[in-house]
Every structure is written in structure tokens, then in C-alpha cells.
Amino acid sequence: MTHIQKLFIQNLRYYRTKAGFSQLSFSEKINLSPNYLNAIENGKNFPSLEVMQKIVDTLDLLPYQLFLEFPDSSSSIVYGKEENKTAAEIVQVAVDLKQKFTNQIDSIIEMYSKS
């Protein structure tokens, strides 16, 4: 299993449980068999792009969020999901996201440079 697949699985579980879905209720919501969702979350299968789209739509995520190294550090205000924000507020969100992204990249580089 690749590192990207592991990230996807961890983030799928994280966001699914954060949204309050059991595997069964989530599989029903995205119209998948519970066994198939279980196989995805256990790394036995990897979803198609169509299934990934259902997942992000149902969990109200942007696709990249399923591949973040540190999902807890992602902003609660997600780019593209803002409403009624002033230009200054949107710029501040962008600055904050850039800083968080830079910090994540620095952490990843540091982690892998020690290996």
C-alpha cells in the first residue's frame, strides 16, 4: 500500500467519524455496499474517481483534504466554501492557509530528511 493510499484511508475515517457517520450509514449515504466501504477503509480496495466524488460531496470536503498529511491542522474555513466574506477576510484566510501549508511542508521535509 502506498503512502498516498494510507493518507486517503486515514483521512476518510477521520472525516467520516468527525461527521458522525458509521460505516453503515455512510455507505448508505453514498450508495455503496457496506462491504465495499469496509474494504476501502481496510486498504483492500481503492475507490474510483466517481466514488471519491461522492465521498467529498457527502462530507462537504474539497478533494485535496482526503490527502492531507495532517488533517487536524487544516483550516475550518475551507477555500471555495466561503460566503459573505469581505475581500480582507478572504485574503486573511488565504494567508493563514499558506502559512499552515508551509508549516506542513516543512514538517514533512524534516521528517523525511531524518530517515
Secondary structure, DSSP 8 states (H G I E B T S, - for coil): --HHHHHHHHHHHHHHHHTT--HHHHHHHTT--HHHHHHHHTTS----HHHHHHHHHHHT--GGGGG-S-GGGS-SS-TT---S--HHHHHHHHHHHHHHHHHHHHHHHHHHH--
